[in-house]
Amino acid sequence: MAQRNATRGARAQPLAGVAEDQQVHPFDHDLRAEVRRELAGFLQTKRNEAAQIDPQFVAAVDSLSDFVLGPGKRLRPTFAWWGWRGAGGSPDDPQARAVLRAVSSLELIQACALVHDDLIDHSTTRRGAPTMHVDFAAQHRAAGWLGAPERFGAATAILLGDIALAWADDMLRSSDLWPEQLGRAHVVWQAMRTEVLAGQYLDVITQASGDESPETALRIDRYKTAAYTVERPLHLGAAIAGADSALVHAYRRFGADIGVAFQLRDDLLGMFGDPRVTGKPAGDDLREGKRTLLLAYGLRAADEKRQTGAADLLRGAIGNPQVDENTVTEVRELLIELGAVAEVERRITTLTSSALRSLRAAELAEPAGARLAELAAQATRRVR
């Protein structure tokens, strides 16, 4: 396990919780840029391999690369990096670059999840741009190719999502981690892959069955979002560092709580957020039939208060792609009146408080504790 020591290196702006006279390593200072740099190098190598197959495949790889390297919070590599740092990892360690490369591979898992999720949900925009399947359908249509453009777009999105998942494994395995580090990491990696796919399946089957229970919504949030966004990335960083079971337990409790709170905030933004900020039309989750905790609370409150009209409006809007802006506005107002919004906000506050207690109880190498607390605030208090 890496020794717990203070960060050293190039002078940069201090992180939150770091004294002005401390020096901050570039990896810590601008981690997002470092992750992007690692991804760019890896994807260029893969592009060179694709060029040996066919130029048309290169064009598809370029679309995937543009998606991966585009705007993004890089949350998953960030949590994994600080999980490693909190377990004693130092940016001055000779293995730091290998660790950075390993955790950067999480962005390819994220790319796979987003591309497939957009296709499953029939989403048309992501980050303010056409989703992958929509973009490739448009290319098919513009070229006048044979067959249905929508089927071509869907097929391409499936394949590119699969490529992203396969390349995530490649990037982790080629990261130059030591064999014992890679072995510990792979146990966590395998669990994370299964959990995110299980969460996606639970989401699909819940939409199909019409399950309205808050418990089911929370289970989906745990496995579809929390596990691979915060909990397992932290666990991955801890595993690479060789952390003990007590720290892993604390990380997982913190990660599960913050990950769910992150998704609940995302649900609120999906209903009330400004599309110019979120990059997706407000009300999309409603039209797609997402059985969020927000809607589950609204339906439960309407049934308990015997507000039949309110319940009928909600049930009629969930999963209805023809819902217009006036109906979305009615649903918003109803969710506020029924107390569903306030209940979700309370749940976010409770989860965040519980997560921070777990974090404070852990013995972390600083500045990881302060940075993780800051990340928790960023994840759960996003503006609309």
C-alpha positions in Angstrom: 0.0 0.0 0.0 1.3 3.4 -0.9 2.6 5.5 2.0 0.3 8.3 3.2 2.3 11.5 2.5 1.6 15.1 1.6 1.3 16.0 -2.0 4.2 17.7 -3.7 4.9 18.9 -7.2 4.1 21.8 -9.4 2.6 25.0 -7.9 -1.1 25.3 -8.6 -4.3 26.8 -7.1 -5.1 25.1 -3.8 -7.9 22.6 -3.6 -10.7 23.2 -1.1 -9.4 22.3 2.4 -5.7 22.7 1.4 -3.7 25.4 2.9 -2.4 28.2 0.6 1.3 27.4 1.3 0.9 23.7 0.2 1.8 22.7 -3.3 -0.7 20.8 -5.4 0.4 18.2 -7.9 -1.0 18.7 -11.5 -2.9 15.4 -11.3 -4.8 16.7 -8.3 -5.1 20.2 -9.6 -6.6 19.5 -13.0 -7.7 15.9 -12.9 -10.4 16.3 -15.5 -7.9 17.5 -18.1 -5.5 14.7 -17.2 -8.3 12.1 -17.6 -9.2 13.6 -21.0 -5.6 13.4 -22.0 -5.3 9.8 -21.1 -8.5 9.0 -23.0 -7.4 10.9 -26.1 -4.1 8.9 -26.2 -5.9 5.6 -25.8 -8.6 6.4 -28.4 -5.9 7.5 -30.9 -4.3 4.1 -30.5 -7.6 2.4 -31.1 -8.3 4.7 -34.1 -5.0 3.6 -35.6 -6.1 -0.1 -35.2 -9.5 0.7 -36.8 -7.7 2.3 -39.8 -6.3 -1.2 -40.6 -9.8 -2.5 -40.8 -11.8 0.0 -42.9 -12.2 3.8 -43.4 -15.9 3.6 -42.6 -15.1 2.0 -39.3 -12.7 4.8 -38.5 -15.6 7.3 -39.1 -17.7 5.4 -36.5 -14.8 5.3 -34.1 -14.3 9.1 -34.5 -18.0 9.6 -33.5 -17.5 7.6 -30.4 -14.2 9.4 -29.6 -15.9 12.8 -30.0 -18.6 11.6 -27.6 -16.2 10.4 -25.0 -13.9 13.4 -25.2 -16.7 15.9 -25.3 -18.0 17.9 -22.3 -18.3 15.8 -19.2 -17.9 16.0 -15.5 -15.5 13.0 -15.4 -17.1 12.1 -12.0 -16.3 8.4 -12.1 -12.6 8.7 -12.6 -12.5 11.6 -10.1 -14.1 9.5 -7.4 -11.8 6.6 -8.2 -8.7 8.8 -8.1 -9.7 10.4 -4.7 -10.6 6.9 -3.4 -7.0 5.9 -4.2 -5.6 9.1 -2.8 -7.6 8.7 0.4 -6.3 5.2 0.8 -2.7 6.5 0.8 -2.0 6.8 -2.9 0.3 9.7 -3.8 0.5 11.6 -7.1 4.3 11.4 -6.7 4.1 7.6 -6.6 5.8 6.0 -9.7 2.5 4.2 -10.3 0.4 7.3 -10.3 0.2 7.6 -14.1 -0.8 3.9 -14.3 -3.5 4.6 -11.7 -4.7 7.6 -13.6 -4.9 5.6 -16.8 -6.8 2.8 -15.0 -9.4 5.1 -13.5 -9.8 7.0 -16.8 -11.2 3.8 -18.3 -14.4 4.3 -16.3 -15.3 7.0 -18.8 -15.7 4.3 -21.5 -18.1 2.4 -19.2 -20.0 5.6 -18.9 -20.0 6.1 -22.7 -21.4 2.6 -23.2 -24.2 3.2 -20.6 -25.2 6.6 -22.1 -25.3 5.4 -25.7 -27.3 2.4 -24.9 -29.5 4.2 -22.4 -30.4 6.9 -25.0 -31.4 4.2 -27.5 -33.5 2.3 -24.9 -35.3 5.5 -23.9 -35.6 6.9 -27.5 -33.9 10.1 -26.3 -33.1 12.5 -29.1 -30.6 14.8 -27.4 -27.7 14.4 -25.0 -25.5 17.3 -23.9 -27.4 19.6 -26.2 -26.6 17.5 -29.3 -28.3 14.6 -31.2 -27.9 11.3 -29.5 -25.8 8.6 -31.2 -28.6 6.6 -32.7 -30.3 9.8 -34.0 -27.1 11.2 -35.5 -26.4 7.9 -37.4 -30.0 7.7 -38.6 -29.6 11.3 -40.0 -26.3 10.2 -41.7 -28.2 7.3 -43.3 -31.0 9.5 -44.4 -28.7 12.1 -45.9 -26.7 9.5 -47.8 -29.9 7.9 -49.3 -28.8 4.5 -48.2 -31.0 1.4 -48.3 -33.3 0.3 -45.4 -34.8 2.3 -42.6 -32.6 5.1 -41.2 -33.8 4.4 -37.6 -32.8 0.8 -37.7 -29.3 1.7 -39.0 -29.0 4.3 -36.2 -30.1 1.8 -33.5 -27.7 -0.9 -34.8 -24.8 1.5 -34.9 -25.5 2.8 -31.4 -25.6 -0.8 -30.1 -22.3 -1.6 -31.7 -20.5 1.6 -30.6 -21.8 1.1 -27.0 -20.4 -2.5 -27.1 -17.1 -1.2 -28.4 -16.9 1.3 -25.6 -17.5 -1.4 -23.1 -14.8 -3.7 -24.7 -12.3 -0.8 -24.9 -12.9 0.0 -21.2 -11.6 -3.4 -20.4 -8.7 -2.9 -22.8 -7.8 0.4 -21.2 -7.9 -1.0 -17.7 -5.8 -4.1 -18.6 -3.2 -2.0 -20.5 -2.9 0.6 -17.8 0.5 -0.7 -16.5 -0.9 -1.4 -13.0 1.1 -4.0 -11.2 -0.3 -7.5 -11.4 -1.5 -7.5 -7.8 -3.1 -4.1 -8.2 -4.8 -5.2 -11.4 -6.0 -8.4 -9.7 -7.7 -6.4 -6.9 -9.1 -3.9 -9.3 -10.6 -6.5 -11.5 -12.7 -8.0 -8.8 -14.4 -4.6 -8.3 -14.6 -4.0 -12.0 -16.5 -7.3 -12.6 -19.0 -6.5 -9.9 -19.5 -2.9 -11.2 -20.2 -4.1 -14.8 -22.8 -6.6 -13.6 -24.5 -4.1 -11.3 -24.9 -1.3 -13.9 -26.4 -3.8 -16.5 -28.7 -5.2 -13.8 -29.8 -1.7 -12.9 -30.5 -1.0 -16.5 -32.6 -4.2 -16.8 -34.5 -3.3 -13.7 -35.2 0.1 -15.2 -36.6 -1.5 -18.4 -38.7 -4.1 -16.7 -40.1 -1.5 -14.2 -41.2 0.6 -17.1 -42.8 -2.4 -18.8 -44.6 -3.7 -15.6 -45.6 -0.2 -14.4 -44.2 -0.8 -10.9 -44.9 2.4 -8.9 -43.3 1.6 -5.6 -40.7 4.0 -4.1 -38.7 0.9 -3.0 -38.2 -0.2 -6.6 -37.3 3.3 -7.8 -34.6 3.4 -5.1 -33.2 0.0 -6.0 -32.8 1.1 -9.6 -31.1 4.3 -8.5 -28.7 2.2 -6.4 -27.6 -0.2 -9.1 -28.1 1.8 -12.3 -26.5 5.0 -11.1 -25.0 4.9 -7.6 -23.0 1.7 -7.9 -21.0 2.7 -11.0 -21.0 6.5 -10.5 -19.6 6.7 -6.9 -19.6 3.5 -4.9 -17.6 1.2 -7.1 -15.2 3.9 -8.5 -14.3 4.7 -4.8 -14.0 1.0 -4.2 -11.8 0.6 -7.3 -9.4 3.3 -6.1 -9.3 1.7 -2.7 -8.6 -1.7 -4.2 -5.7 -0.4 -6.3 -4.2 1.1 -3.2 -4.7 -2.1 -1.2 -7.0 -0.4 1.4 -8.3 -2.4 4.4 -11.9 -3.6 4.7 -12.8 -0.8 7.1 -12.0 1.9 4.6 -13.7 0.0 1.8 -16.8 -0.3 3.9 -16.8 3.4 4.6 -16.3 4.3 1.0 -19.1 2.0 -0.1 -21.6 3.5 2.4 -20.6 7.0 1.4 -20.7 6.1 -2.3 -24.1 4.4 -2.2 -25.7 7.3 -0.4 -24.1 10.0 -2.5 -24.8 8.1 -5.7 -28.5 7.8 -5.0 -28.7 11.4 -4.0 -27.0 12.3 -7.2 -29.6 10.4 -9.2 -32.4 12.0 -7.2 -31.1 15.4 -8.0 -30.9 14.3 -11.7 -34.5 13.3 -11.5 -35.5 16.7 -10.3 -33.5 18.4 -13.0 -35.1 16.1 -15.6 -38.5 17.5 -14.6 -37.7 21.1 -13.6 -34.3 21.8 -15.1 -33.4 24.3 -17.8 -32.7 22.4 -21.0 -29.9 25.0 -21.7 -28.1 23.7 -18.6 -29.1 20.0 -18.6 -28.7 19.5 -22.4 -32.0 17.5 -22.5 -35.6 18.7 -22.9 -37.4 19.1 -19.6 -40.0 16.4 -19.1 -38.1 13.8 -21.1 -38.1 11.3 -18.2 -41.8 11.7 -18.0 -42.3 11.0 -21.7 -39.9 8.1 -21.6 -41.8 6.4 -18.7 -39.0 6.6 -16.1 -40.4 5.4 -12.8 -38.4 7.8 -10.7 -38.7 8.2 -7.0 -40.2 11.7 -7.7 -43.1 10.2 -9.6 -43.5 7.3 -7.2 -43.9 9.8 -4.3 -46.4 11.8 -6.3 -48.5 8.8 -7.2 -48.4 7.5 -3.6 -49.5 10.9 -2.3 -52.3 11.2 -4.8 -53.6 7.8 -4.0 -53.4 8.4 -0.2 -55.2 11.7 -0.5 -57.7 10.1 -2.8 -57.0 12.8 -5.5 -58.3 10.7 -8.4 -57.9 13.4 -10.9 -54.2 14.0 -9.9 -53.4 10.3 -10.0 -55.1 9.9 -13.4 -53.1 12.9 -14.8 -49.8 11.5 -13.6 -50.5 8.0 -14.8 -51.7 9.2 -18.1 -48.5 11.3 -18.6 -45.9 8.7 -17.6 -44.6 7.0 -20.7 -46.7 9.1 -23.1 -44.4 10.5 -25.8 -47.1 12.9 -26.9 -47.2 14.8 -23.7 -47.0 18.5 -24.5 -45.4 21.4 -22.5 -48.7 22.4 -20.9 -49.1 18.9 -19.5 -45.5 18.9 -18.3 -46.2 22.2 -16.5 -49.3 20.7 -14.9 -47.4 17.7 -13.7 -44.7 19.9 -12.3 -47.2 21.9 -10.3 -48.9 18.8 -9.1 -45.7 17.2 -7.9 -45.0 20.3 -5.9 -48.6 20.4 -4.5 -48.5 16.8 -3.5 -45.3 17.3 -1.6 -43.3 14.9 -3.8 -40.6 17.5 -4.6 -40.2 18.3 -0.9 -40.0 14.6 -0.1 -37.2 14.0 -2.7 -35.3 17.1 -1.4 -35.6 15.6 2.2 -34.3 12.3 0.9 -31.3 14.0 -0.8 -30.5 15.9 2.4 -30.8 12.7 4.5 -28.6 10.7 2.2 -26.0 13.4 1.9 -25.8 13.7 5.7 -25.5 10.0 6.1 -22.7 9.9 3.5 -20.7 12.6 5.1 -20.9 10.9 8.5 -19.4 7.8 6.9 -16.7 9.9 5.3 -15.8 11.6 8.6 -15.6 8.3 10.4 -13.0 7.0 7.8 -9.3 7.6 8.3 -8.4 9.2 5.0 -5.1 10.6 3.8 -5.7 14.3 3.1 -6.7 16.2 1.0 -8.9 13.3 -0.1 -11.4 13.8 2.7 -12.0 17.5 1.9 -12.1 16.8 -1.8 -14.7 14.0 -1.5 -16.9 16.2 0.7 -16.6 18.9 -2.0 -17.5 16.4 -4.7 -20.5 15.2 -2.6 -21.8 18.8 -2.5 -21.3 19.3 -6.2 -23.1 16.1 -7.1 -26.2 16.8 -4.9 -26.6 20.5 -5.1 -26.5 21.1 -8.9 -28.4 24.1 -10.1 -31.4 24.0 -12.4 
